[in-house]
Amino acid sequence: MEKQIKILLAEDDKNLGTLLQEYLTAKKYEVDLASDGQYALEAYAEKDFDLCIFDVMMPRMDGFTLAKEIRKIDPHVPIIFLTAKSLKEDLIEGFQSGADDYLTKPFSMEELILRIQAIMRRVGSKPTEMGQTKFQLGRYEFDSQKQMLLIDGEEKKLTTKESELLRLLCINQNNLLDRNDALNEVWSDDNYFNARSMDVYITKLRKLLKQDERIQIINIHGRGFKLLIDE
């Protein structure tokens, strides 16, 4: 029997929250609805969830802050933001807060389902289907299956997208990782918003790898990225 996916939904608009909960439940998801960010954080601490859907503008704790707090508990759980905001700055802040995807209101229920399905397919990928999962990067050891970087005994946990993107860079070490190939592999779409998101994640990976100065991720303008390690 297929495992039922458990979703934590945080939405302060009672009508929209109830509508989303009922729709997702009808699609065979198990959905817990929280009316604000603080309630959602408390719910997450008490129960295991497979995916989170957070409104951005909520009382007591906004969605961006909530995502950052959730990432302290579990750096891997997928997070989708729902928001009326469409400014590029808000989009970038959302991905920096740990988002895996971002839907601007109003959106269709069908689109939300497709986004959920795409994320869960990526999360559910089996290591045997993904090929190599362990890499040596200078002083770092990287395990993409565990989503973990290790350097000098210090562990750094990665999000799902950070791990997937770094793995692609490792596989293509010293060679060009085509920008569109990476977008389709990690985000399942090469649209403008996902392209901006990938740039944010490249910046985050550079920071994660900065303890070894021999490692570089360089941008090949208009084409993609290269992971270089000076041996």
C-alpha positions in Angstrom: 0.0 0.0 0.0 1.4 3.4 -0.9 2.4 5.6 2.0 0.1 8.6 2.6 2.0 11.8 2.4 1.6 14.0 5.4 1.5 17.8 4.8 1.7 20.7 7.3 -0.3 23.6 5.9 0.0 27.0 7.6 -2.5 29.6 6.3 -4.1 32.4 8.3 -6.9 33.0 5.8 -9.5 30.6 7.3 -11.5 30.2 4.1 -8.4 29.5 1.9 -6.9 27.3 4.5 -10.0 25.2 4.8 -10.4 25.0 1.0 -6.8 23.8 0.6 -7.1 21.3 3.4 -10.3 19.8 1.9 -8.9 19.7 -1.6 -5.6 18.1 -0.6 -7.4 15.6 1.6 -9.7 14.7 -1.3 -6.5 14.0 -3.3 -5.5 11.4 -0.6 -3.0 13.6 1.3 -3.1 13.8 5.1 -3.2 17.5 6.0 -2.8 19.3 9.3 -3.9 23.0 9.1 -2.3 25.7 11.4 -3.8 29.2 11.5 -0.4 31.0 12.0 3.3 30.4 12.0 3.7 29.8 15.7 1.0 27.1 15.7 2.7 25.5 12.7 6.1 25.4 14.4 4.5 23.8 17.5 2.7 21.2 15.3 6.0 20.4 13.5 7.8 19.8 16.7 5.1 17.2 17.7 4.7 15.2 14.5 6.5 14.0 11.4 5.6 15.6 8.1 6.7 14.9 4.5 6.1 18.3 3.1 5.2 21.9 4.3 3.1 24.5 2.6 3.4 27.9 4.3 1.7 31.3 3.6 4.2 34.1 3.8 2.2 36.8 5.6 0.9 35.3 8.9 0.4 36.7 12.4 2.8 35.9 15.2 5.4 34.3 12.9 5.7 34.9 9.1 6.3 32.1 6.7 10.0 33.0 6.0 10.8 33.0 9.8 8.8 29.8 10.2 10.8 28.1 7.4 14.1 29.1 9.0 12.9 27.6 12.3 11.8 24.4 10.6 15.2 24.1 8.9 16.8 24.0 12.4 14.7 21.0 13.2 14.8 19.3 9.8 17.0 20.7 7.0 15.6 18.3 4.5 11.8 18.6 4.6 10.4 20.2 1.4 8.8 23.6 1.8 6.4 25.4 -0.6 5.6 29.1 0.0 2.2 30.6 -0.9 2.2 34.4 -1.2 0.5 37.4 -2.8 3.9 38.9 -3.1 5.6 38.8 -6.5 8.6 41.1 -6.1 11.9 39.5 -7.0 13.3 40.4 -3.6 10.6 38.4 -1.9 11.2 35.5 -4.2 14.9 35.5 -3.3 14.2 35.9 0.4 11.9 32.9 0.2 14.5 30.6 -1.4 17.1 31.9 1.1 14.8 30.9 3.9 14.8 27.3 2.6 12.0 27.1 0.1 11.9 24.3 -2.5 9.1 26.0 -4.5 7.1 29.2 -4.5 3.5 29.8 -5.7 2.1 33.3 -6.1 -1.6 33.9 -5.3 -4.0 33.4 -7.0 -2.9 29.9 -8.2 -4.8 26.9 -9.4 -5.3 23.8 -7.3 -4.1 21.7 -10.1 -0.8 23.6 -10.3 -0.3 23.1 -6.5 -0.8 19.4 -6.9 1.7 19.2 -9.8 4.3 21.1 -7.7 3.8 18.7 -4.8 4.1 15.7 -7.0 7.3 17.0 -8.6 8.9 17.7 -5.2 8.0 14.3 -3.8 9.4 12.5 -6.9 12.7 14.3 -6.3 12.7 13.5 -2.6 11.7 9.9 -3.2 14.5 9.2 -5.7 16.3 6.0 -4.7 20.1 6.2 -4.4 20.6 3.3 -6.8 18.8 5.3 -9.4 20.9 8.4 -8.8 24.3 6.7 -9.3 27.3 7.9 -7.3 26.4 9.4 -3.9 29.8 9.9 -2.2 32.4 12.4 -3.3 35.8 13.8 -2.1 36.0 17.6 -2.6 39.4 18.7 -1.4 39.1 18.6 2.4 35.4 17.9 2.2 33.6 14.6 2.1 30.1 14.9 0.5 27.4 12.3 0.9 24.4 13.2 -1.3 22.3 10.4 0.0 22.6 11.7 3.6 22.7 15.3 2.3 25.8 15.9 4.4 29.1 17.7 4.0 31.9 16.8 6.4 35.1 18.7 7.0 37.6 18.3 9.9 34.9 16.4 11.8 32.4 19.2 11.4 29.1 18.1 9.8 27.1 20.5 7.6 23.5 19.4 6.7 22.3 20.4 3.3 18.8 20.9 2.0 17.5 18.6 -0.8 18.1 21.1 -3.5 21.6 22.1 -2.2 22.5 18.4 -2.2 21.1 17.7 -5.7 22.8 20.7 -7.2 26.1 20.0 -5.5 26.0 16.4 -6.7 25.5 17.5 -10.3 28.5 19.8 -9.9 30.6 16.9 -8.5 29.6 14.6 -11.3 30.7 17.3 -13.8 33.8 18.4 -11.9 36.1 20.5 -14.0 33.5 20.4 -16.8 30.6 22.7 -17.7 27.3 21.9 -15.9 24.8 23.3 -18.3 22.4 25.8 -16.7 19.2 24.4 -18.4 20.2 20.8 -17.7 20.6 21.6 -14.0 17.3 23.5 -13.8 15.4 20.6 -15.4 17.2 18.0 -13.2 16.7 19.8 -9.9 13.7 22.0 -10.4 12.0 20.1 -13.3 11.6 23.4 -15.1 13.9 26.1 -16.6 11.7 29.1 -16.1 12.9 32.5 -15.0 11.9 32.2 -11.3 13.7 28.8 -11.0 16.7 30.2 -12.7 16.9 33.0 -10.1 16.5 30.4 -7.4 19.4 28.4 -8.7 21.6 31.4 -8.6 20.7 31.8 -4.9 21.6 28.1 -4.3 25.0 28.4 -6.1 25.8 31.3 -3.7 24.8 29.2 -0.7 27.0 26.3 -1.9 30.0 28.6 -2.3 29.6 29.7 1.3 29.3 26.0 2.5 32.5 25.2 0.7 34.5 28.3 1.6 36.6 26.5 4.3 38.7 25.0 1.5 40.1 27.8 -0.6 41.1 25.4 -3.4 37.4 24.9 -4.3 35.6 27.2 -6.7 32.2 27.3 -8.3 32.6 29.6 -11.3 29.9 31.1 -13.4 30.2 30.6 -17.2 28.0 33.5 -18.3 24.9 32.4 -20.2 25.9 28.8 -20.2 26.2 27.3 -16.7 28.7 26.5 -13.9 32.0 24.7 -13.2 33.2 23.1 -10.0 37.0 23.5 -9.9 39.3 22.1 -7.3 43.0 23.1 -7.3 44.8 20.0 -6.4 
